[in-house]
Amino acid sequence: MVTELRKKYGFDVELVKKTDVGLFKRIVLPKFPALTIDDDLIFEGRDTTVEELEREVVKRRS
């Protein structure tokens, strides 16, 4: 899903897993799964669809 949108819109992706971060960082991270765009929390604590993600990407590019 993200790979297709990344090719289409040319943005960088960073994946963070709970197992990759220490206890302190877990406290300050949003509830997983979460998605941020330009440091704005877009989705938190739920999965998202391709359509929802694309809508948010397009909104920020205009």
Secondary structure, 3 states (H helix, E strand, C coil): CHHHHHHHHCCCCCCCCHHHCCHHHHHHCCCCCEEEECCEEEEECCCCCHHHHHHHHHHHHC
